[in-house]
Amino acid sequence: MRSRILRDQRQRQAFASHEVIRQVYRFITHNETVMPRNRYQAQLALDQYPQNSSSSHISNRCIETGRGRGVLQDFRLCRTQFRIKALRGEIPGVTKHSW
Protein backbone atom coordinates (compact mmCIF):
# COMPACT_ATOMS: atom_id res chain seq x y z
CA MET A 1 0.00 0.00 0.00
CA ARG A 2 1.10 3.50 -0.64
CA SER A 3 2.11 5.71 2.25
CA ARG A 4 -0.63 8.23 1.51
CA ILE A 5 -3.30 5.57 1.82
CA LEU A 6 -1.86 4.41 5.15
CA ARG A 7 -1.67 7.99 6.43
CA ASP A 8 -5.29 8.57 5.42
CA GLN A 9 -6.36 5.41 7.24
CA ARG A 10 -4.47 6.47 10.39
CA GLN A 11 -6.08 9.90 10.35
CA ARG A 12 -9.56 8.42 9.91
CA GLN A 13 -8.97 6.01 12.81
CA ALA A 14 -7.71 8.83 15.05
CA PHE A 15 -10.76 10.90 14.17
CA ALA A 16 -13.13 8.02 14.88
CA SER A 17 -11.56 7.21 18.25
CA HIS A 18 -11.72 10.81 19.55
CA GLU A 19 -14.88 12.03 17.79
CA VAL A 20 -17.42 11.71 20.62
CA ILE A 21 -15.26 13.32 23.29
CA ARG A 22 -14.24 16.15 20.97
CA GLN A 23 -17.91 16.84 20.20
CA VAL A 24 -18.71 17.05 23.92
CA TYR A 25 -15.88 19.52 24.53
CA ARG A 26 -16.86 21.57 21.48
CA PHE A 27 -20.47 21.71 22.69
CA ILE A 28 -19.32 22.95 26.11
CA THR A 29 -17.02 25.60 24.62
CA HIS A 30 -19.78 26.97 22.36
CA ASN A 31 -22.56 26.84 24.97
CA GLU A 32 -22.95 30.29 26.53
CA THR A 33 -25.08 29.04 29.44
CA VAL A 34 -22.06 27.20 30.88
CA MET A 35 -19.88 29.17 33.27
CA PRO A 36 -16.86 30.80 31.58
CA ARG A 37 -14.38 28.93 33.74
CA ASN A 38 -15.81 25.56 32.67
CA ARG A 39 -15.83 26.67 29.04
CA TYR A 40 -12.17 27.63 29.34
CA GLN A 41 -11.28 24.27 30.91
CA ALA A 42 -13.12 22.48 28.11
CA GLN A 43 -11.16 24.51 25.56
CA LEU A 44 -7.87 23.57 27.25
CA ALA A 45 -8.88 19.90 27.25
CA LEU A 46 -9.80 20.15 23.59
CA ASP A 47 -6.40 21.64 22.79
CA GLN A 48 -4.67 18.62 24.36
CA TYR A 49 -5.99 16.23 21.70
CA PRO A 50 -3.78 15.49 18.70
CA GLN A 51 -4.42 17.54 15.58
CA ASN A 52 -4.93 14.40 13.50
CA SER A 53 -8.10 13.69 15.48
CA SER A 54 -9.78 16.74 13.96
CA SER A 55 -12.18 16.29 11.07
CA SER A 56 -10.52 19.08 9.09
CA HIS A 57 -7.35 17.01 8.71
CA ILE A 58 -9.14 14.24 6.82
CA SER A 59 -8.77 14.64 3.08
CA ASN A 60 -10.56 12.77 0.34
CA ARG A 61 -8.18 10.24 -1.16
CA CYS A 62 -8.74 7.37 -3.52
CA ILE A 63 -8.65 4.08 -1.60
CA GLU A 64 -7.07 2.31 -4.58
CA THR A 65 -4.35 4.69 -5.73
CA GLY A 66 -4.05 7.35 -3.02
CA ARG A 67 -4.76 10.13 -5.50
CA GLY A 68 -5.98 13.34 -3.89
CA ARG A 69 -7.65 14.99 -6.86
CA GLY A 70 -10.77 14.01 -8.75
CA VAL A 71 -12.11 11.82 -5.94
CA LEU A 72 -15.82 10.95 -5.91
CA GLN A 73 -16.93 11.21 -2.29
CA ASP A 74 -19.68 8.60 -2.45
CA PHE A 75 -17.34 5.88 -3.67
CA ARG A 76 -13.96 7.15 -2.35
CA LEU A 77 -12.44 6.42 -5.76
CA CYS A 78 -10.66 8.73 -8.16
CA ARG A 79 -12.32 9.31 -11.51
CA THR A 80 -10.10 6.90 -13.41
CA GLN A 81 -10.54 4.03 -10.95
CA PHE A 82 -14.27 4.74 -10.81
CA ARG A 83 -14.49 4.49 -14.59
CA ILE A 84 -12.50 1.25 -14.71
CA LYS A 85 -14.56 -0.40 -11.97
CA ALA A 86 -17.85 0.84 -13.42
CA LEU A 87 -17.02 -0.57 -16.87
CA ARG A 88 -16.11 -3.93 -15.33
CA GLY A 89 -19.37 -3.94 -13.37
CA GLU A 90 -17.68 -4.00 -9.96
CA ILE A 91 -19.76 -1.10 -8.63
CA PRO A 92 -23.38 -2.17 -8.13
CA GLY A 93 -26.02 0.10 -9.60
CA VAL A 94 -23.62 2.02 -11.86
CA THR A 95 -23.87 1.58 -15.61
CA LYS A 96 -22.42 3.42 -18.57
CA HIS A 97 -24.76 6.04 -19.92
CA SER A 98 -25.31 6.30 -23.65
CA TRP A 99 -27.82 8.27 -25.67
N, C-alpha and C positions, 0 to 999 in steps of 0.2 A: 504494500500500500504506500501511497505517496505521503510525504510528511504533512502536506496541507490537509489531507483527509483525516489523518490522525489528530492533528491539532484541532480541527473542527469538531471531531468527536469528543475530545477532551473538554473543549469549551462548552459543548452542549451538555455533557455530564455534570460539569461544575455548576452550570446554570440550573439544571434540574435538581441537584442536591441542595442548593441554597435558596431555591425560588420561594418557598412558603415563608421562611423566616425573613427574607428580604422584603416580601410584601407586607408582613406585619410591621416591620420597622418603618417602611415607607408610609404606611397608613398612619402610624403614630406621629411621624414628623410632619405630615401634611394636615393633621387634624388640629384645628385651632381651639377645640374645647379642652384638649389636654394641657396640663400645666407646662409652661415654657421649660422648666428644668427637665421634666420627663421627655419632652420633645428633643431637647439638646442631647440627653443621654442616648436616646434612640438614634440620633444622627451620628453620634460617636460610635455606637455599636455597628451601625450600617457601614461606616468608613473602615471598620476593621476587616470586613470581608474582602476576599481577593477580587481584583477587577475582572477576572475572567468569569466570575459568577454573575455578572451583569448581562442583561439581555441585549444591550447595545453592542457587546463585543462578539455576538454571534453573527456571522456573515453567511449569506447563501452561497454554498459551494456544491458543485456536482458530486454526487456520491460515487460516481464511477471514475471520473478523471481528476477531480479536484479543481476544475476550472471555476473561476470566480465571476465570469461574465456570461451573460446570456443564459442564466439559470431559471428554469420554470419552477416557481415556488411549490406548486401543487405536487409535482413529481420529484423535486430535488435532483433534476437532471439538466445538463446543459442542452442547448438546442440540437447539437449534432447527435448526442447520445439518445435524446428523445426521439429524433427522427429515425435513427437506426432501429431502436427497440420498437417503435410504432410500426415500422414497415415489416418487421419480423413477426409482429403480433404478440409481443411479450408484455404489452401494456393493455390490460383489459378495458374494453369500451372505447378505445381510440382507433379510428380507421382513417385512411387517407381520403381526403376530400377531393372529388373531381366534379367538374360541371361541364 
